[in-house]
Amino acid sequence: MQVDELIKPFPIKEFHPFPRALLGPGAHEIIGPEALKLGFKKVLVMTSGLRGTNIVPKIVGSLEYHGLEVVLYDKVESNPKDYNSMEGAALYQEHGCDSFVSIGGGSSHDACKGARISVAHDGRNVNEFEGFNKSENPKNPPHIAVSTTAGTGSETSWAYVITDTTTDPDNPHKYVAFDDACVPTLAIDDPVLYYDCPTDYTAQCGFDVLAHGSEPFVSRLNFTPSMGSALYSIKLVAENLRLATWNPQELEGRQNMMYAQYIAGQAFNSGGLGIVHSISHAVSAFYDTHHGLNNAIALPRVWAFNMPVAYKKYAQIAGAMGVDTYGMTDVQAADAALAAAIRLLRDVGIPEKFTDVTQDTYSKNRLGKGPTKFYENASVIKGNDEDIDRITRHVLGDACTPGNPKECTFETVRPVVEHSMNGDLDDLLS
């Protein structure tokens, strides 16, 4: 994709629709009646399995109790792969399903979106739809997205992210597809389902929310309708992520992070993203590491990179993060926002650079675990010159990069990637 071409329409702002949504404690319990109202009869449920919880059996049970047939695909992986979407699509067609339910975080929702697009195009490969509104059939099967994390906001967006492992198996590529046809029919965000989210994933997913709020707020799209949601989501994260991480059974923290996820997703839905996400996509393309973790590590470096062109915006972010900016210049307040983000990262226990991430850094870590030979051989994040170069090249081809407020070239982005790989965060504060 020639991402520089995507800059051309930016003076014309485009608003992308949201699905109907049910939010709040207990919302997941009415999925059966809601599915019936939407005309569901035979449902393909796509999920990672959420093993160790009772979430999937509970929701499948509700669907079956209300007379729906259920076919279960529970093999979705973190950083969903092209074959996850294609296996889901094949199962849907094999069993003659008429609808989808995804249960989980962004991986389940995104794999499901890809499967729906494939089904609507007679099983064509999901990788054919990378880019903007590449689908040709505006009608695809209805979809209820049930979230179990406070992270991606995929349940309310027109985006899905897939790792292409098959086009060039020796050079995996993680891409964003934006398509108005993939928006879920109904989103269900129930904080009760977040209680089982592990501590490390709660923290990492929370930084995905912070990236989703901060990037559209400073984006070169400068989409006014997104600004309020973006800034308020930052405030909710700053006030609640520590509570949700370390006191996971407190409803207040979980519910407020749920709302933060939801409105941040709506903010970037039309307001765009930037190279926090582009770096994250590149690192997980090559190492299969968690998207939220990658966002957390990249975020302080990208904020520092962007500040010279967006001091006033970062000064406002400082206020949203609870900094008393009275008497500060915009530059001082922006620096304080960066310090607040680093403090939050440290408070919730996230590694500070990519080379600190090892196979035992966090639960359910897939570093070096497969699913392909490429990933089996990628058990250590190198952070050497070759690694930095390939990640930088991936960043420059990512669909999120054109939204970044500061112009991105190989020469300007490479130092950001290098510092994310090997740098000391205290260097950003000196």
Order of alpha helices (4+ residues) and beta strands (2+ residues): beta-alpha-beta-alpha-beta-alpha-beta-alpha-beta-beta-beta-beta-beta-alpha-alpha-alpha-alpha-alpha-alpha-alpha-alpha-alpha-alpha
